[in-house]
């Protein structure tokens, strides 16, 4: 039990470090050189980071239904910090 917790803390530390040392500089370089698809890269990195975070904290996400093709507004009542992920 304690070993698993230490492993997760270590993995979370690695994820935070990789976000700071790899993702942030990469995004700033892409933005500086005016890449038109900058938001695509930004979204891809955010999805990668969120997917890794959820896996480390053993969070499973289930989606039901279809994504609307029409404009839509989602309103969320965040109960805790985990709702944002």
Secondary structure, DSSP 8 states (H G I E B T S, - for coil): -HHHHHHHHHHHHHHHHHIIIIIHHHHHHHHHTT-TTHHHHHHHHHHHHHHHHHHHTT------S---SS---------SGGGT-
